[in-house]
């Protein structure tokens, strides 16, 4: 049998492994970028070329032959940005891996929360989990923006038009975390057992968490404290280390950075 006649040496296995790692590295590099769409386009071109050869479409085949004659130059032009980033990454550390989106999300939010406390600005940051929160977007402004420290600070700056309400953090179509909407209005808590000193921001966070599995982070401008609200319960004031640990634990099953 054909399988019995195949003999793989150590060099062959090493060769196949290295090629597989290279392909995986390239795919990971272009994942979620414009290069991913361009690669799909090139695969469609190859498919059309093979179809033209199969059915004897000479004119179409000739056109593709002219394109493929300068294929290497075409690749460099189309993927110059990704190639440059990849070479820079290899030069720094070829074995390094990017920070997972979930960990990067937590680090960004914790850094932003600490800066908000220093500035004395209040904030409501909602993490969408299993239950969808798109119905809340109707009360706010759609952004679909990258989760960034400076952007979060800008959104909650009292001098900006979007500082009232909450921002909703969710996964986009590429399963990458984003600020989907801002100035979102949350339902107020209906319970009468809430401490009278808690303001509208706290009641809104508790109210939303009573209705679904959303995780809400509160930055109190009056007390300069950070709290996490889940299932209608508000945590004690959290320091940076504890906040990071809790967010990593609570968002462990958040589907970011995975294929849709």
C-alpha positions as CSV (number, residue, x, y, z in Angstrom):
1,X,0.0,0.0,0.0
2,X,1.0,3.6,-0.6
3,X,0.9,4.4,3.2
4,X,3.3,1.5,3.9
5,X,5.7,2.8,1.3
6,X,6.0,6.2,2.9
7,X,9.0,6.5,5.2
8,X,9.5,9.7,7.1
9,X,12.9,10.5,8.6
10,X,13.5,12.9,11.5
11,X,14.5,15.6,9.0
12,X,11.2,15.2,7.1
13,X,9.2,15.5,10.3
14,X,11.2,18.6,11.4
15,X,10.7,20.1,7.9
16,X,6.9,19.5,8.0
17,X,6.7,20.9,11.6
18,X,8.6,24.1,10.7
19,X,6.4,24.7,7.7
20,X,3.3,24.2,9.8
21,X,4.6,26.6,12.4
22,X,5.4,29.2,9.7
23,X,1.9,28.9,8.2
24,X,0.3,29.2,11.7
25,X,2.4,32.2,12.5
26,X,1.5,34.0,9.3
27,X,-2.2,33.2,9.7
28,X,-2.1,34.5,13.3
29,X,-0.3,37.6,12.1
30,X,-2.9,38.6,9.6
31,X,-5.9,37.4,11.6
32,X,-8.6,40.2,11.9
33,X,-6.7,42.5,9.5
34,X,-7.3,43.7,6.0
35,X,-4.7,41.2,4.9
36,X,-7.1,38.4,5.9
37,X,-9.6,39.6,3.4
38,X,-7.0,40.1,0.7
39,X,-5.7,36.6,1.2
40,X,-9.3,35.3,0.7
41,X,-9.4,37.3,-2.5
42,X,-6.2,35.7,-3.7
43,X,-7.6,32.2,-3.0
44,X,-10.7,33.1,-5.0
45,X,-8.4,34.2,-7.9
46,X,-6.5,30.9,-7.8
47,X,-9.8,29.0,-7.8
48,X,-11.0,31.0,-10.9
49,X,-7.7,30.3,-12.6
50,X,-8.0,26.6,-12.1
51,X,-11.6,26.7,-13.4
52,X,-10.5,28.6,-16.5
53,X,-7.8,26.0,-17.2
54,X,-10.3,23.2,-16.6
55,X,-12.9,24.6,-19.1
56,X,-10.4,26.0,-21.6
57,X,-11.2,29.6,-21.1
58,X,-8.1,30.8,-22.8
59,X,-8.6,34.6,-22.4
60,X,-9.2,34.3,-18.7
61,X,-6.3,32.0,-18.3
62,X,-4.0,34.4,-20.2
63,X,-5.0,37.3,-17.9
64,X,-4.3,35.3,-14.8
65,X,-0.9,34.2,-16.2
66,X,0.0,37.8,-16.6
67,X,-1.0,38.6,-13.1
68,X,0.9,35.6,-11.6
69,X,4.0,36.6,-13.6
70,X,4.4,39.5,-11.1
71,X,2.9,37.6,-8.2
72,X,5.8,38.1,-5.8
73,X,5.8,41.8,-6.4
74,X,2.0,41.8,-5.9
75,X,2.3,40.0,-2.6
76,X,4.9,42.5,-1.3
77,X,2.6,45.5,-2.3
78,X,-0.5,44.0,-0.8
79,X,1.0,42.7,2.4
80,X,3.8,45.3,3.0
81,X,2.3,46.5,6.3
82,X,1.9,42.9,7.7
83,X,5.4,41.9,6.4
84,X,7.0,44.9,8.1
85,X,5.2,44.2,11.4
86,X,6.1,40.5,11.2
87,X,9.8,41.3,10.6
88,X,9.9,43.7,13.5
89,X,8.3,41.2,15.8
90,X,10.8,38.5,14.7
91,X,13.7,40.9,15.3
92,X,12.5,41.6,18.8
93,X,11.8,38.0,19.8
94,X,10.8,35.4,17.3
95,X,9.4,33.2,20.1
96,X,7.3,35.9,21.7
97,X,3.5,35.7,21.6
98,X,1.0,38.6,21.7
99,X,-0.9,39.3,24.9
100,X,-4.2,37.4,24.7
101,X,-7.2,39.8,24.0
102,X,-8.9,39.0,27.3
103,X,-5.8,39.8,29.3
104,X,-5.2,42.9,27.3
105,X,-8.8,44.0,27.9
106,X,-8.5,43.6,31.7
107,X,-5.2,45.5,31.8
108,X,-6.6,48.3,29.8
109,X,-9.7,48.7,31.9
110,X,-7.8,48.5,35.2
111,X,-5.4,51.2,34.0
112,X,-8.3,53.4,32.8
113,X,-10.2,52.9,36.1
114,X,-7.2,53.9,38.2
115,X,-6.7,57.0,36.1
116,X,-10.3,57.9,36.4
117,X,-10.0,57.7,40.2
118,X,-7.0,60.1,40.1
119,X,-8.9,62.6,38.0
120,X,-12.0,62.4,40.2
121,X,-14.3,61.3,37.3
122,X,-17.1,58.8,37.6
123,X,-17.6,55.9,35.2
124,X,-19.8,52.9,34.4
125,X,-18.2,50.2,32.3
126,X,-20.4,47.3,31.3
127,X,-19.0,43.9,30.2
128,X,-21.4,42.0,28.0
129,X,-21.2,38.2,28.7
130,X,-23.6,35.4,27.7
131,X,-26.7,37.6,27.7
132,X,-26.8,40.1,24.8
133,X,-27.1,43.8,25.6
134,X,-27.6,45.2,22.1
135,X,-31.0,46.5,23.2
136,X,-29.1,49.0,25.4
137,X,-27.3,50.4,22.4
138,X,-30.5,52.1,21.3
139,X,-30.3,54.5,24.2
140,X,-26.7,55.5,23.5
141,X,-24.3,56.1,20.7
142,X,-22.7,53.3,18.7
143,X,-18.9,53.5,18.5
144,X,-17.4,50.1,17.6
145,X,-14.1,51.4,18.8
146,X,-10.9,49.7,20.0
147,X,-10.7,49.4,23.8
148,X,-8.1,52.1,24.6
149,X,-7.2,53.9,27.9
150,X,-7.2,57.3,26.4
151,X,-10.5,56.8,24.7
152,X,-12.1,55.6,27.9
153,X,-10.8,58.6,29.7
154,X,-12.2,60.9,26.9
155,X,-15.6,59.3,27.0
156,X,-15.9,59.9,30.8
157,X,-14.5,63.4,30.8
158,X,-17.2,65.6,32.3
159,X,-16.6,68.2,29.5
160,X,-17.5,65.7,26.7
161,X,-21.0,65.1,25.4
162,X,-20.8,61.3,25.9
163,X,-19.7,61.3,29.6
164,X,-23.2,60.6,31.0
165,X,-24.3,56.9,31.2
166,X,-22.2,53.8,30.6
167,X,-20.0,52.3,28.0
168,X,-20.6,48.7,26.8
169,X,-17.6,46.5,26.1
170,X,-18.4,43.5,23.9
171,X,-16.8,41.2,21.3
172,X,-17.1,42.3,17.6
173,X,-17.5,40.1,14.5
174,X,-13.8,39.0,14.8
175,X,-14.3,38.2,18.5
176,X,-12.0,41.0,19.5
177,X,-13.1,43.3,22.4
178,X,-14.4,46.7,21.5
179,X,-16.2,49.7,23.0
180,X,-19.5,49.0,21.2
181,X,-21.5,51.9,22.6
182,X,-21.3,54.9,24.9
183,X,-23.7,57.2,26.8
184,X,-25.9,54.1,27.4
185,X,-28.7,54.4,29.9
186,X,-29.1,51.5,32.3
187,X,-32.2,50.4,34.2
188,X,-32.3,51.5,37.8
189,X,-32.5,49.0,40.6
190,X,-36.0,48.3,41.8
191,X,-35.0,47.0,45.2
192,X,-35.7,49.2,48.2
193,X,-32.9,47.6,50.3
194,X,-30.2,49.6,48.5
195,X,-28.3,51.9,50.8
196,X,-29.5,55.5,50.6
197,X,-26.1,56.9,50.1
198,X,-25.7,55.2,46.8
199,X,-26.2,57.4,43.8
200,X,-27.8,56.9,40.4
201,X,-24.6,55.4,39.0
202,X,-24.6,52.6,41.6
203,X,-28.3,52.0,41.3
204,X,-28.0,51.7,37.5
205,X,-25.2,49.2,37.8
206,X,-27.2,47.1,40.3
207,X,-30.3,47.4,38.2
208,X,-28.7,46.0,35.1
209,X,-27.0,43.2,36.9
210,X,-30.3,42.1,38.4
211,X,-31.7,41.6,34.9
212,X,-28.9,39.6,33.3
213,X,-25.4,38.3,33.7
214,X,-23.6,41.5,32.8
215,X,-20.6,42.5,34.9
216,X,-20.5,46.2,35.7
217,X,-17.5,48.2,36.9
218,X,-18.2,51.4,38.8
219,X,-15.8,54.3,39.4
220,X,-17.3,56.6,42.1
221,X,-16.3,60.2,41.7
222,X,-17.6,61.1,45.2
223,X,-15.6,58.4,47.1
224,X,-12.8,57.7,44.6
225,X,-13.6,54.0,44.8
226,X,-13.8,51.2,42.3
227,X,-16.5,48.5,42.7
228,X,-17.6,45.5,40.7
229,X,-21.4,44.7,40.5
230,X,-22.7,41.2,39.6
231,X,-26.1,39.6,40.2
232,X,-27.3,42.6,42.0
233,X,-24.5,42.6,44.5
234,X,-21.8,45.2,44.8
235,X,-18.3,44.4,45.9
236,X,-16.3,46.3,48.5
237,X,-13.9,49.0,47.2
238,X,-11.2,47.3,45.2
239,X,-7.5,48.1,44.8
240,X,-5.7,47.6,41.5
241,X,-4.4,44.1,42.2
242,X,-7.7,42.8,43.5
243,X,-9.6,44.4,40.6
244,X,-7.3,42.7,38.1
245,X,-7.7,39.3,39.7
246,X,-11.5,39.6,39.9
247,X,-11.9,40.7,36.3
248,X,-9.7,37.9,35.0
249,X,-11.8,35.4,37.0
250,X,-15.2,36.9,36.0
251,X,-14.3,37.2,32.4
252,X,-12.5,33.9,32.1
253,X,-15.3,32.5,29.9
254,X,-15.8,35.7,27.8
255,X,-15.4,34.6,24.2
256,X,-12.9,37.2,22.9
257,X,-10.0,36.4,20.7
258,X,-11.7,33.2,19.4
259,X,-13.1,32.5,16.0
260,X,-16.8,33.4,15.6
